[in-house]
Amino acid sequence: MKLLRQKLSIVIFPLLVISFILLYHTGQAYAQPLPGIDLNIQPTDEPEQVVNSVKILVMLTLLSLVPAFILMMTSFTRIVVVLSLLRSALGTQQTPPNQVIIGLALFLTVFIMAPVFQQVNEQAIRPYLDNQISQQQAWEKAYAPLRSFMLKQTREKDLALFVKLSGMDRPDNERDLPATVLMPAFVISELKTAFQIGFMIYVPFLVIDMVVASTLMSMGMFMLPPVMISLPFKILLFVMVDGWYLVVKTLVESF
């Protein structure tokens, strides 16, 4: 039961944060109040109310896909994998807890993706809400900044793999790449980069474990778990070098 509540909180927390951010920026961008939403079907003399209500309904529907978009199209995957590997390298079991790791990864994702989200808002969301462009045009304009971001972080080898597996001809430019090809290539590229960063984080802590284990063995203390001795030294090393600062700095600059 505890594990179920923990998994539910990991899923619900990003949805609440993203919903708050969207509602906050929508309120900042548009001073006019949102139209009321009623489950009853009532006649109206103002067609704009019906259109605005449909837009809000579509937006609420899209919020259900937010976790998938966060995992597949942003920097969230790399950040959360690196933070999880860092916790494993420290050997602190569930400290920091999953909620803290997911929350930190989420806010770092919002920080890193802020320029991209701003372009999406200016090029797609605002014109669509102002009835200046159609829904298809809004999707194309919103996907363009995300596509550029993903292409910068995707390796050509991974991209070529999914182009070959899809059976499509080699595209002439980036606009011809479908999302079904680019998104999985982006994810496996992010996983490879995250594991490379995680390996570099693991090395100094592995050295500490080896030194402690060799020392205990030379002293004949076979029954004493090396983890009990090495854990304080690993935490001390991580604090002395200001590890959180270095890890977060490396993650942000890697994009």
Residue frames relative to the residue before (quaternion, step in Angstrom):
aa qw qx qy qz dx dy dz
M 1.0000 0.0000 0.0000 0.0000 0.00 0.00 0.00
K 0.6414 0.5222 -0.3159 0.4649 3.54 1.02 -0.84
L 0.6520 0.5117 -0.3136 0.4633 3.58 1.00 -0.86
L 0.6334 0.5317 -0.3294 0.4557 3.59 1.05 -0.77
R 0.6599 0.4917 -0.3118 0.4749 3.60 0.93 -0.85
Q 0.6361 0.5300 -0.3336 0.4508 3.59 1.03 -0.74
K 0.6709 0.4848 -0.3050 0.4710 3.61 0.95 -0.84
L 0.6386 0.5239 -0.3317 0.4557 3.58 1.02 -0.76
S 0.6559 0.5084 -0.3201 0.4569 3.58 0.98 -0.79
I 0.6228 0.5383 -0.3433 0.4522 3.60 1.08 -0.66
V 0.6867 0.4654 -0.2831 0.4814 3.60 1.04 -0.73
I 0.7088 0.4793 -0.2742 0.4390 3.58 0.90 -0.96
F 0.6186 0.5915 -0.3590 0.3722 3.60 0.96 -0.78
P 0.6756 0.4651 -0.3264 0.4699 3.67 0.81 -0.81
L 0.6263 0.5403 -0.3486 0.4408 3.59 1.02 -0.71
L 0.6613 0.5037 -0.3147 0.4583 3.59 0.95 -0.84
V 0.6663 0.5011 -0.3134 0.4547 3.59 0.94 -0.86
I 0.6697 0.4874 -0.3049 0.4701 3.59 0.86 -0.92
S 0.6387 0.5208 -0.3330 0.4582 3.60 0.99 -0.78
F 0.6493 0.5132 -0.3189 0.4619 3.58 0.98 -0.83
I 0.6589 0.5065 -0.3169 0.4571 3.58 0.94 -0.88
L 0.6646 0.5035 -0.3103 0.4566 3.59 0.90 -0.88
L 0.6753 0.4832 -0.2993 0.4700 3.56 0.91 -0.87
Y 0.6457 0.5263 -0.3292 0.4446 3.58 1.00 -0.78
H 0.7018 0.4533 -0.2769 0.4746 3.59 0.84 -0.96
T 0.6094 0.5354 -0.3598 0.4610 3.57 1.08 -0.60
G 0.6678 0.4916 -0.3021 0.4702 3.57 0.99 -0.79
Q 0.6432 0.5100 -0.3255 0.4694 3.58 1.09 -0.66
A 0.7044 0.4769 -0.2765 0.4471 3.56 0.95 -0.84
Y 0.7883 0.1886 -0.0932 0.5783 3.56 1.07 -0.68
A 0.2988 -0.7873 0.5195 0.1448 3.52 -0.48 1.25
Q 0.5910 0.5841 -0.3790 0.4073 3.60 1.13 -0.51
P 0.5258 -0.6515 0.4397 0.3252 3.61 -0.99 0.77
L 0.5200 -0.6283 0.4797 0.3237 3.54 -1.18 0.60
P 0.5264 -0.6347 0.4452 0.3490 3.61 -1.01 0.64
G 0.5536 -0.6215 0.4424 0.3340 3.53 -1.14 0.65
I 0.2772 -0.7485 0.5839 0.1480 3.56 -1.13 0.75
D 0.0019 -0.7992 0.5984 -0.0566 3.56 -0.68 1.14
L 0.4501 -0.6996 0.4860 0.2680 3.55 -0.97 0.87
N 0.6211 0.5346 -0.3453 0.4574 3.57 1.21 -0.37
I 0.3803 -0.7043 0.5532 0.2308 3.55 -1.11 0.73
Q 0.0374 0.8087 -0.5797 0.0925 3.53 -0.51 1.22
P 0.5090 -0.6425 0.4664 0.3324 3.60 -1.05 0.66
T 0.0513 -0.7915 0.6089 0.0102 3.55 -1.14 0.64
D 0.3930 -0.7188 0.5312 0.2163 3.52 -1.18 0.65
E 0.6806 0.4391 -0.2693 0.5211 3.57 1.33 -0.08
P 0.2968 -0.7849 0.5164 0.1708 3.62 -0.25 1.21
E 0.5587 0.6221 -0.3987 0.3766 3.62 1.13 -0.53
Q 0.6176 0.5546 -0.3537 0.4311 3.58 1.07 -0.69
V 0.6467 0.5122 -0.3212 0.4650 3.56 1.01 -0.79
V 0.6532 0.5151 -0.3134 0.4581 3.58 0.96 -0.89
N 0.6712 0.4915 -0.3028 0.4650 3.60 0.89 -0.90
S 0.6387 0.5207 -0.3305 0.4601 3.59 1.00 -0.75
V 0.6416 0.5093 -0.3238 0.4733 3.58 1.00 -0.78
K 0.6325 0.5310 -0.3372 0.4520 3.60 0.99 -0.78
I 0.6580 0.4967 -0.3123 0.4721 3.57 0.95 -0.86
L 0.6356 0.5284 -0.3274 0.4579 3.59 1.01 -0.79
V 0.6468 0.5060 -0.3103 0.4790 3.58 1.00 -0.81
M 0.6487 0.5189 -0.3189 0.4562 3.59 0.98 -0.83
L 0.6629 0.4928 -0.3071 0.4726 3.59 0.95 -0.84
T 0.6237 0.5300 -0.3367 0.4654 3.58 1.10 -0.66
L 0.6622 0.5094 -0.3045 0.4574 3.57 0.99 -0.85
L 0.5708 0.6052 -0.3862 0.3986 3.60 1.13 -0.53
S 0.5979 0.5693 -0.3663 0.4293 3.59 1.15 -0.50
L 0.6873 0.4557 -0.2739 0.4949 3.60 1.25 -0.41
V 0.3844 0.7587 -0.4617 0.2519 3.58 1.29 -0.02
P 0.6564 0.5066 -0.3570 0.4303 3.70 0.76 -0.79
A 0.6571 0.5022 -0.3203 0.4620 3.59 0.96 -0.80
F 0.6494 0.5073 -0.3217 0.4662 3.59 0.96 -0.81
I 0.6323 0.5350 -0.3351 0.4490 3.59 0.99 -0.83
L 0.7027 0.4720 -0.2705 0.4586 3.58 0.91 -0.92
M 0.7831 0.4134 -0.1751 0.4303 3.56 0.90 -0.95
M 0.8210 0.2896 -0.1039 0.4809 3.59 1.03 -0.68
T 0.7082 0.4044 -0.2592 0.5175 3.62 1.23 0.10
S 0.6845 -0.4866 0.3701 0.3971 3.52 -1.37 -0.16
F 0.3847 0.7689 -0.4569 0.2283 3.60 1.26 -0.03
T 0.6500 0.5521 -0.3334 0.4019 3.59 0.87 -0.91
R 0.6776 0.4881 -0.3022 0.4596 3.58 0.82 -0.97
I 0.6771 0.5133 -0.3043 0.4306 3.57 0.86 -0.95
V 0.7130 0.4590 -0.2818 0.4488 3.58 0.75 -0.99
V 0.6292 0.5191 -0.3465 0.4632 3.63 1.05 -0.62
V 0.6584 0.5014 -0.3153 0.4645 3.60 0.92 -0.86
L 0.6653 0.4923 -0.3131 0.4659 3.61 0.90 -0.82
S 0.6396 0.5108 -0.3272 0.4721 3.60 1.04 -0.69
L 0.6549 0.4906 -0.3123 0.4826 3.60 1.00 -0.78
L 0.6055 0.5484 -0.3530 0.4561 3.59 1.09 -0.65
R 0.6580 0.4976 -0.3135 0.4703 3.57 0.93 -0.82
S 0.6478 0.5058 -0.3203 0.4712 3.58 1.03 -0.75
A 0.6421 0.5242 -0.3263 0.4544 3.59 1.02 -0.76
L 0.6573 0.4938 -0.3090 0.4781 3.56 1.02 -0.74
G 0.3108 -0.7758 0.4947 0.2383 3.58 1.11 -0.63
T 0.4239 0.7283 -0.4426 0.3066 3.57 1.16 0.58
Q 0.4981 -0.6840 0.4053 0.3461 3.59 1.23 0.46
Q 0.8195 -0.1908 0.1755 0.5110 3.62 -0.47 -1.20
T 0.5874 0.5348 -0.3863 0.4687 3.59 1.11 0.64
P 0.4572 -0.2979 -0.8083 0.2210 1.56 -1.21 2.21
P 0.5861 -0.6097 0.3970 0.3566 3.61 -1.09 0.65
N 0.6988 -0.4834 0.3308 0.4105 3.55 -1.29 0.33
Q 0.6234 0.5551 -0.3497 0.4253 3.58 1.01 -0.74
V 0.6587 0.5008 -0.3087 0.4691 3.58 1.02 -0.79
I 0.6557 0.5091 -0.3137 0.4610 3.59 0.95 -0.85
I 0.6663 0.4871 -0.3025 0.4768 3.58 0.92 -0.91
G 0.6607 0.5125 -0.3131 0.4502 3.60 0.94 -0.84
L 0.6642 0.4909 -0.3055 0.4738 3.58 0.92 -0.87
A 0.6473 0.5107 -0.3166 0.4690 3.59 0.97 -0.83
L 0.6469 0.5269 -0.3238 0.4461 3.57 1.01 -0.77
F 0.7082 0.4529 -0.2749 0.4667 3.58 0.83 -0.93
L 0.6128 0.5156 -0.3486 0.4870 3.59 1.11 -0.57
T 0.6163 0.5376 -0.3386 0.4653 3.57 1.10 -0.68
V 0.6481 0.5036 -0.3165 0.4757 3.58 0.96 -0.86
F 0.6474 0.5204 -0.3176 0.4574 3.60 1.01 -0.80
I 0.6987 0.4688 -0.2749 0.4652 3.58 0.86 -0.96
M 0.7482 0.4125 -0.2129 0.4741 3.56 0.93 -0.91
A 0.3747 0.7610 -0.4735 0.2372 3.63 1.22 -0.02
P 0.6666 0.4792 -0.3375 0.4606 3.69 0.82 -0.77
V 0.6461 0.5100 -0.3230 0.4671 3.59 1.01 -0.77
F 0.6617 0.4978 -0.3080 0.4684 3.58 0.92 -0.89
Q 0.6237 0.5352 -0.3443 0.4539 3.58 1.06 -0.67
Q 0.6429 0.5062 -0.3203 0.4774 3.59 1.00 -0.77
V 0.6373 0.5203 -0.3282 0.4641 3.58 0.99 -0.80
N 0.6584 0.5152 -0.3072 0.4546 3.57 0.97 -0.86
E 0.7198 0.4525 -0.2573 0.4593 3.58 0.88 -0.94
Q 0.7497 0.4202 -0.2233 0.4600 3.59 0.96 -0.83
A 0.8126 0.2693 -0.1142 0.5042 3.60 1.05 -0.68
I 0.7393 0.4493 -0.2705 0.4224 3.58 0.58 -1.11
R 0.7029 0.4663 -0.2844 0.4557 3.59 0.75 -1.00
P 0.6727 0.4715 -0.3284 0.4660 3.66 0.81 -0.79
Y 0.6467 0.5161 -0.3319 0.4531 3.59 1.02 -0.70
L 0.6716 0.4834 -0.3009 0.4741 3.59 0.95 -0.83
D 0.6820 0.4535 -0.2781 0.5019 3.59 1.20 -0.52
N 0.4569 -0.7147 0.4227 0.3190 3.58 1.32 0.20
Q 0.3996 0.7192 -0.4744 0.3131 3.58 1.09 0.73
I 0.7786 0.1612 -0.0909 0.5996 3.58 1.17 -0.52
S 0.5405 -0.6208 0.4629 0.3288 3.55 -1.26 0.41
Q 0.6885 -0.4736 0.3442 0.4280 3.55 -1.30 0.15
Q 0.6435 0.5173 -0.3194 0.4650 3.61 0.99 -0.77
Q 0.6545 0.4952 -0.3081 0.4812 3.58 0.98 -0.81
A 0.6304 0.5331 -0.3333 0.4554 3.59 1.02 -0.77
W 0.6483 0.5092 -0.3241 0.4641 3.59 0.98 -0.81
E 0.6664 0.5056 -0.3079 0.4532 3.59 0.90 -0.87
K 0.6880 0.4685 -0.2835 0.4762 3.58 0.95 -0.86
A 0.6500 0.5050 -0.3191 0.4697 3.60 1.09 -0.63
Y 0.6798 0.4995 -0.2900 0.4520 3.57 1.04 -0.75
A 0.5607 0.6437 -0.3867 0.3489 3.61 1.10 -0.61
P 0.6936 0.4423 -0.3129 0.4748 3.70 0.76 -0.84
L 0.6428 0.5161 -0.3265 0.4625 3.58 1.01 -0.75
R 0.6317 0.5278 -0.3280 0.4635 3.58 1.05 -0.76
S 0.6500 0.5091 -0.3187 0.4657 3.60 0.96 -0.83
F 0.6435 0.5172 -0.3233 0.4625 3.59 1.00 -0.82
M 0.6898 0.4824 -0.2915 0.4545 3.58 0.83 -0.94
L 0.6397 0.5323 -0.3353 0.4416 3.60 0.98 -0.77
K 0.6365 0.5341 -0.3362 0.4434 3.61 1.03 -0.70
Q 0.7456 0.3938 -0.2104 0.4947 3.57 1.10 -0.67
T 0.6226 0.5566 -0.3338 0.4372 3.61 1.25 -0.12
R 0.4005 -0.7102 0.5286 0.2362 3.55 -0.92 0.91
E 0.5697 -0.6139 0.4276 0.3402 3.55 -1.08 0.75
K 0.6160 0.5593 -0.3470 0.4328 3.58 1.05 -0.73
D 0.6754 0.4786 -0.2894 0.4806 3.58 0.93 -0.88
L 0.6480 0.5161 -0.3189 0.4605 3.56 1.00 -0.79
A 0.6548 0.5109 -0.3063 0.4652 3.57 0.99 -0.86
L 0.5953 0.5789 -0.3612 0.4243 3.58 1.09 -0.67
F 0.7378 0.4118 -0.2420 0.4770 3.58 0.76 -0.99
V 0.5725 0.5454 -0.3890 0.4727 3.59 1.16 -0.44
K 0.6679 0.4911 -0.2960 0.4744 3.58 0.99 -0.83
L 0.6760 0.4983 -0.2991 0.4531 3.59 0.93 -0.90
S 0.6537 0.5186 -0.3173 0.4506 3.59 1.09 -0.65
G 0.4189 -0.7337 0.4467 0.2943 3.58 1.21 -0.38
M 0.5014 0.6574 -0.4259 0.3675 3.57 1.24 0.14
D 0.5753 -0.5685 0.4554 0.3721 3.55 -1.26 0.37
R 0.6085 -0.5550 0.4132 0.3886 3.54 -1.19 0.52
P 0.3884 -0.7477 0.4823 0.2399 3.62 -0.61 1.08
D 0.5130 -0.6578 0.4689 0.2903 3.53 -1.16 0.68
N 0.7964 0.0111 0.0079 0.6046 3.61 1.07 -0.67
E 0.7166 -0.4733 0.3118 0.4065 3.54 -1.32 0.20
R 0.6006 0.5829 -0.3668 0.4061 3.59 1.10 -0.53
D 0.6582 0.5155 -0.3087 0.4536 3.57 1.16 -0.49
L 0.5399 0.6167 -0.4083 0.4019 3.60 1.27 -0.09
P 0.3158 -0.7504 0.5421 0.2078 3.63 -0.65 1.00
A 0.6196 -0.5664 0.3965 0.3716 3.55 -1.18 0.55
T 0.6196 0.5633 -0.3445 0.4245 3.59 1.09 -0.63
V 0.6714 0.4480 -0.2901 0.5141 3.59 1.22 -0.35
L 0.7040 0.4889 -0.2748 0.4358 3.57 0.86 -0.96
M 0.6707 0.5391 -0.3215 0.3952 3.60 0.86 -0.90
P 0.6986 0.4265 -0.3135 0.4815 3.69 0.75 -0.77
A 0.6094 0.5340 -0.3595 0.4628 3.61 1.08 -0.61
F 0.6359 0.5242 -0.3190 0.4680 3.57 1.03 -0.79
V 0.6639 0.5201 -0.3154 0.4350 3.60 0.93 -0.87
I 0.7031 0.4442 -0.2954 0.4702 3.61 0.79 -0.89
S 0.5945 0.5340 -0.3685 0.4750 3.61 1.14 -0.47
E 0.6477 0.5094 -0.3137 0.4718 3.57 1.01 -0.80
L 0.6433 0.5167 -0.3284 0.4597 3.58 0.98 -0.77
K 0.6502 0.5076 -0.3249 0.4626 3.60 0.94 -0.80
T 0.6566 0.4999 -0.3110 0.4715 3.58 0.93 -0.87
A 0.6508 0.5240 -0.3185 0.4477 3.58 0.98 -0.86
F 0.6759 0.4766 -0.2999 0.4754 3.59 0.96 -0.80
Q 0.6005 0.5385 -0.3676 0.4629 3.60 1.08 -0.54
I 0.6603 0.4815 -0.3023 0.4907 3.59 0.95 -0.87
G 0.6488 0.5288 -0.3165 0.4465 3.58 1.00 -0.83
F 0.6167 0.5418 -0.3462 0.4541 3.59 1.05 -0.70
M 0.6650 0.4958 -0.3058 0.4674 3.58 0.94 -0.86
I 0.6376 0.5076 -0.3295 0.4767 3.59 1.12 -0.59
Y 0.6528 0.5508 -0.3100 0.4176 3.57 1.02 -0.81
V 0.5967 0.6432 -0.3673 0.3087 3.60 0.95 -0.88
P 0.7160 0.4338 -0.3065 0.4531 3.69 0.62 -0.91
F 0.6569 0.4932 -0.3259 0.4681 3.61 1.01 -0.67
L 0.6099 0.5416 -0.3480 0.4621 3.58 1.13 -0.59
V 0.6203 0.5375 -0.3357 0.4623 3.57 1.06 -0.75
I 0.6418 0.5159 -0.3241 0.4658 3.59 0.97 -0.84
D 0.6490 0.5135 -0.3227 0.4592 3.60 0.93 -0.85
M 0.6642 0.5015 -0.3102 0.4595 3.60 0.95 -0.83
V 0.6564 0.5074 -0.3180 0.4590 3.60 0.93 -0.82
V 0.6681 0.4930 -0.3020 0.4685 3.59 0.91 -0.90
A 0.6630 0.5020 -0.3149 0.4574 3.59 0.92 -0.88
S 0.6540 0.5026 -0.3164 0.4685 3.62 0.97 -0.82
T 0.6503 0.5217 -0.3172 0.4521 3.60 0.99 -0.81
L 0.6705 0.4897 -0.2997 0.4699 3.57 0.91 -0.89
M 0.6484 0.5134 -0.3235 0.4597 3.59 1.00 -0.77
S 0.6617 0.5045 -0.3110 0.4592 3.59 0.98 -0.80
M 0.6843 0.4593 -0.2744 0.4954 3.57 1.19 -0.57
G 0.5098 -0.6786 0.4043 0.3407 3.57 1.26 -0.02
M 0.4986 0.6518 -0.4287 0.3779 3.58 1.21 0.27
F 0.0068 -0.8581 0.5123 -0.0343 3.56 0.55 1.22
M 0.6899 0.5066 -0.2779 0.4360 3.57 1.07 -0.69
L 0.6098 0.5469 -0.3566 0.4494 3.60 1.22 -0.23
P 0.3980 -0.7259 0.4968 0.2604 3.65 -0.61 1.04
P 0.4681 -0.6945 0.4631 0.2901 3.62 -0.76 0.95
V 0.5774 0.6055 -0.3834 0.3912 3.61 1.13 -0.59
M 0.6273 0.5530 -0.3449 0.4262 3.59 1.00 -0.73
I 0.7082 0.4322 -0.2590 0.4946 3.58 1.08 -0.66
S 0.7091 0.4809 -0.2744 0.4367 3.58 0.91 -0.88
L 0.5719 0.6257 -0.3881 0.3617 3.61 1.07 -0.63
P 0.6791 0.4646 -0.3317 0.4614 3.67 0.76 -0.80
F 0.6514 0.5121 -0.3270 0.4544 3.60 1.01 -0.75
K 0.6431 0.5118 -0.3283 0.4654 3.60 1.02 -0.72
I 0.6490 0.4957 -0.3201 0.4803 3.57 0.98 -0.78
L 0.6380 0.5270 -0.3236 0.4588 3.59 1.00 -0.82
L 0.6530 0.5028 -0.3126 0.4723 3.58 0.94 -0.87
F 0.6671 0.5138 -0.3042 0.4455 3.57 0.91 -0.92
V 0.6693 0.4816 -0.2998 0.4798 3.58 1.02 -0.77
M 0.6574 0.5349 -0.3189 0.4243 3.61 0.91 -0.89
V 0.7364 0.3854 -0.2350 0.5039 3.61 0.98 -0.75
D 0.4057 -0.7159 0.4645 0.3273 3.59 1.33 0.10
G 0.0479 -0.8839 0.4653 0.0004 3.51 0.80 1.15
W 0.6558 0.5147 -0.3347 0.4393 3.59 0.88 -0.84
Y 0.6219 0.5355 -0.3366 0.4616 3.57 1.04 -0.74
L 0.6925 0.4825 -0.2816 0.4563 3.57 0.87 -0.95
V 0.6616 0.5095 -0.3161 0.4502 3.59 0.94 -0.85
V 0.6805 0.4762 -0.2913 0.4747 3.57 0.86 -0.97
K 0.6314 0.5311 -0.3303 0.4585 3.61 1.00 -0.81
T 0.6658 0.5022 -0.3010 0.4624 3.57 0.95 -0.89
L 0.6580 0.5188 -0.3100 0.4493 3.57 0.95 -0.87
V 0.6881 0.4774 -0.2927 0.4615 3.58 0.84 -0.95
E 0.6989 0.4665 -0.2775 0.4657 3.59 0.92 -0.88
S 0.5717 0.5986 -0.3879 0.4053 3.60 1.18 -0.37
F 0.6727 0.4549 -0.2996 0.5008 3.59 1.24 -0.27
